[in-house]
Each structure stands twice: as structure tokens, then as C-alpha cells.
Amino acid sequence: MVNEGIDRARIAAIWMVQGAVLARLLRAHGREAHATHLEAALNEVAKIISGEVDRESLAQAMSFVTDQMWGCDSSETDSRTRH
């Protein structure tokens, strides 16, 4: 069973990844200033979360979330080879 600290780090990582995606969306639509401010806020959130869970746990949580998003831990083959 996953402990509470890891759960909290993973939840924070999900929110941070979503925020990064929003920043990319803003930037893609010409809202550079908003994207820059959002990224700065996400950096501050990372500092706050790192104070509550150690930086290594947060880094592992970020890796876990991105792996889940992209299916890196899946036993399926690359999506380009599936029909």
C-alpha cells in the first residue's frame, strides 16, 4: 500500500503537471505573460510542496505521474505499432 506522503506528493504532481499544460496552452495562444506568471506560481508551489514532502519524493511523484500519462509503465507496444 502506498503511504500518505507518497499519495500527497503524487496528488501535488498531478496538479503541477496540469498547470504546466495550461501554461503551454496559454503560450500557444499568445498569452506569454500569463504563461510566465503561471510557471512562476508553479515553481513556488514546488518549493512549498518540497517543504512538506522531501524534494526526492516530489521528483519521484512527478516521474510517476508523467509515466502514467504517457503509458511508460504499460506492457503494450508503442501506440504507432497498434492497430
Steps between C-alpha positions, in 0.01 A plus 500: 500500500623849414567718802330834560813703418532337159128552436531869587805539278322329209192718540718811501683370193171453313403860570843625399495308173153636425628851572793449263259389229291813558812715469579335167143564382522866601835540326370328184221756484717805542450551873872500581471720809230281652701186425810650660306593815342156520841334468637726774208401722564132429864544602386650830256211548787256443700675773207485741426134425870415532483640852220260584633197317870476421618608156592140404145379577358781288737416214398134517133602508549720192663207319215271605237744372670557166552125458130446564404773254713359222451133583873444554440221749257322269584163355333601172711581199552849368171658386641539148511121467147434630205475264 
